[in-house]
Amino acid sequence: MKTHRIKVYDRFIELVKKIYELRYRAEYLAWEGITNYRANVKPIVNKTMALDDKSLKLLTSKEMALCLKKLNNKNVHESLTPEKQTNVRIITNRYDRLSRLPTALVRFMRKASVIAYEKWEEAYNASDFNIFKPALRKIFDLSVEASRLLRDKNIYDGQLDKNEAGCTTKFLDPLFNDLKNKLLHLVKRIESHSIPTPVIKSNFDIKVQERLSREVLKVMGFNFSRGRLDSAKAAYCCGSMYDLRIVNAYNEGDLSSVFGALHEGGHALHEQGFKEKHFCTPMADCNSSALLESQARIYENMVGRSEEFWSYYYPRIKQLFPFLDKISISDFFMMVNKVQRSLIRGEADEVTYNLHVIMRYELEKELFSGKITVDELREVWNDKMNKYLGLTPKNDASGVLQDSHWTEDFGYFSNYALADICAAQLTEQLEKDIPNMFTLISHGNLMPLKLWLNANVHENGSMYNANELVVKLTGKPLNTDSLINYLRRKYSKIYGIRL
Ligand SMILES: [Zn+2]
């Protein structure tokens, strides 16, 4: 009996590994299109769609169904190790989800998404929401159709659950209302104490910025023998723990690429931190979008925007860009932490950022409840922007068209706020476990931080979602206390007020 069980599990893992191999092949192909400006994107899109098709066939195959049925038998399941149980659970969830959707619909959704991205790009460049509207309506209708097939009650919950298992509006509503009210109060208080910051007019050479990104990644502990750094229009990260591809974006006018390197580096360390023996299985993957983003935000914000990080790094930056000699470290620190109402989520500071996110969450919820339509999205967007951030977009590109997320689906934005909440709770725990962590960071030693994340977060793979892991490590569920305390402490010091 036992040998039979082992054989079923082994066969199951063989199938799972094939699915992951197809996924990585598709990711590397997409990477080629993104990093090679001259690449012809059409054949790449066709090839990645063919790989996705193969992977879908394997996942929903009769053999997979049979393996899952046997492995989910109560006695068999209980005899598996927690790691093996996790692999079975995650693949079962994916199987359940995808096998309930007709293959034709899945294919149609992918095609609609490719068209929507093209339309979004055209609309963004022309700053005209009307160009994107029909394609967006299609994505919305297909998402509703898929959600109806997957869930009976709340359609929007189906969208949330896709990215963060078990996540519902019932869980998010009180959490985000609490966060929104506290953030609105903080922004008002900080604004009443604004202090002038210097403006840098010189250009930051792109080649030097690339060198700097490489250095930052090395300090973080990124293993370059198993990964690489390239450039493109937008920063991102893809691939497996053995061949990780970080892509960073560079602007001559600022040093935002440093934060891009820290953010994507956080994702990369997560991937490189999985246990090798689990390669190509959910145990060497993260199934929680909130947890995934939290790893990037710890490095980008909690570490990368800290006084200690810059006390170590600013002298080096001044060596690379001598014109910064005129700017004191305290002025520079102020510049990278300035709280300012702005139109673009991707450029927002730590305090206003989640107001942008919550606004999108509310818009999506209203869209799925039928309170508003795709046609009304621009007007409602502008109203909400005014209500929460006191600003009106001057055009669609700086308003409703600024993010490309809706070319794929809905229900992702909320994870950015969950990630910040999670990152703050994890950092609080980190400081309890390594009390001198920030002193070490001020000496350029980021290794204890990486090792803690490896042991407490990364090595768990897909075993826990963000809430489960935070409960396990801190004893408390996801809540706004740590994030708000962190922001109060930090900005009270920067602005010289008691928040
Ligand atoms: Zn990210």
Boltz pocket constraint, residues with backbone or C-beta under 6 A from the ligand:
constraints:
  - pocket:
      binder: B
      contacts: [[A, 263], [A, 267], [A, 292], [A, 293], [A, 296]]
      max_distance: 6.0
